[in-house]
Amino acid sequence: MTMKIAIGNRIAVAAVAAMLCIAAGPGASVAQAQGRGSGRGGGGRGAGAGPQITEDGIPVTDALTVSKCASCHAKDDKGNLSRISWIRTTPEGWEEAIKRMVRLNGVTLEPADARLIVKYLSTSHGLAPEEAKPVMYMTEHRTQDEVIPNESVRSTCNTCHALGRVFQWHRTREEWSLLADTHSALYTQAEAAFRRNGARGGAATATAAGRGRGGAGGGGEGDAAAANAAAATPISLDTTLDFLGKNYGLHTPEWATWRARMRAPKITGRWLIAAHVLGRGKYYGELTIAQGAAADEFTTTVKLQPVGGGPAISRSGAGLVYTGYSWRGRSKGATLSANAAPDDLSREMREALWISPDQTWAEGRWFWGEYQEFGVDVKLRRVTPEPALLTLDRYSLKTGSQAQRVRLIGSNLPAQVTAADLDFGSGLTVKSIVSHTAGEIVATVDVAANAVPGKRDVALGNAVLEGALAVYDKVDYIKVLPEASMARLGGDEHSVHPRGYQQLEVMAYNRGEDSKLHTTDDVELGPVDVTWSVEEFYAVFGDDDKEFVGTLNSSGLFTPSLDGPNPQRKFSRNNYGDVWVVATAKNEKDKDGKPLVGKSYLVVTVPTYIRWDQPEVSK
């Protein structure tokens, strides 16, 4: 109660109002109006000015969902359930919402019922494929540099969580406003951010500025100056809500089209896989999908092989498809030893795939690890009777090189292949076919000295691999990927807080058409052989982090140290710190004859001790 007294009764009223809003629909209660009339600076909409329903909701027609939810979410004469009918999101979003209802409102659900409700809501209140694809990195647990659309969104949303978490949801403008109220009630830092960045209504800016400088009272020149500054800036919660209501609204052309187009997943059969494993390179193989117990449930068997040679990996698993295109599954290797390495490809993986609307191809990530730090980037293509090219064993060829062997991997390749049948683009000449089978072709290729650098398509009749092979005159620089990353201290995999690893790899680049380094037209040339090392990132005087944070092996896998006080460090500090991961090329040199060097910034920090929510939507 101390906090409420310090900042006024406004928070107490908003808290009660927003908690009631969790169970009430848009415009359904006096509490909502109170929350707005007295919330965030006051007077922004006028006392009692609750949101009015301005858009049709999406009726809830599933009997189980109605029976479990309607006791709190009131049903109207159109079949709408309050709040629920004005929201759409991903399977992970609906699972998170159900978990929140369990934690905050005492909802009791059997796991089987919860899964059925998530299935239904993901289908009838989900996202269109075009809406889901830009935020698939959240489902795939992929590190992503997000584009911030404006400063209001940065200040009111991005200070607490990734924007992908926001953009996975589609709501009416009124629903976005109710969500903001709920944030104010549950999270004091959210309310502080909303007040700090301006009141909802322009008339409230002076009040908000006064509170930001010490609460009620004052009213002097300093407060007036702060109010004028607040009025001059476009950063405000209203700006954010307007942006979200416009760009992430409930009703969109994409959703309207997909609701009409959506069909049951017909994906059984054989699929070709082209994969990339960070630090290990290219893999290829085949995925066989069989029908499961329900129309949207499936079982899988997988065989993957490294393009560069080595033992094959066999896996089996199961998955289901939400909303006609969104695959969630799990699989594991046929054999996994008790002392398997953390990055062993036989470990159980979670799978997140985006299936094309025509159900002929898919792409996504299979991932595992305490922090989902290990992963396989996969692209799938349905097997057809027609010839198909899947991948190459090369990333690039140098200008002027002769008799270069290139291995093309595919499916249903023709029994007879001549050099003239293959097309590697301008400046590249196929000299001979060394060997060929239904699954691969080995050819020798000459590269002209004056061949234009850049990506080339590789074609065999109507089968085309777009941008599959790069041509370059020199390697201009190397880059350690990811360029900035994080590892977490911890114990072994059986401890309460296991370690979080970081796998790195090195990619070579050519300067591209503009002849400038580190610009968007630079050409990726593939991995290069390097020597790995760790250097100190000097943040303070006498920094010694590199001695304690962990070890880096010859394959670029960083293993963090154990968690806990270390008596060998000054003040017995934990083994956290930040360092440079350095890769020195073995064969590539700069204009002065010195080896090319790339660096990546690595932060080694403590474990995540509390997991507020970890969506686990899958079979």
Beta strands, then each sheet from edge to edge (+ up, - down):
strand 1: 87-88
strand 2: 170-171
strand 3: 269-277
strand 4: 281-291
strand 5: 297-306
strand 6: 313-322
strand 7: 326-333
strand 8: 349-355
strand 9: 361-368
strand 10: 374-382
strand 11: 388-392
strand 12: 396-398
strand 13: 404-411
strand 14: 422-423
strand 15: 428-436
strand 16: 440-447
strand 17: 454-460
strand 18: 463-472
strand 19: 477-481
strand 20: 484-488
strand 21: 502-503
strand 22: 505-510
strand 23: 523-527
strand 24: 530-536
strand 25: 550-552
strand 26: 557-560
strand 27: 577-589
strand 28: 595-605
sheet 1: 1+ 2-
sheet 2: 3+ 4- 5+ 6- 7+ 8- 9+ 10- 3+
sheet 3: 11+ 13- 16+ 15-
sheet 4: 12+ 18+ 17- 14+
sheet 5: 19+ 22- 23+
sheet 6: 20+ 28+ 27- 24+
sheet 7: 21+ 26- 25+
end
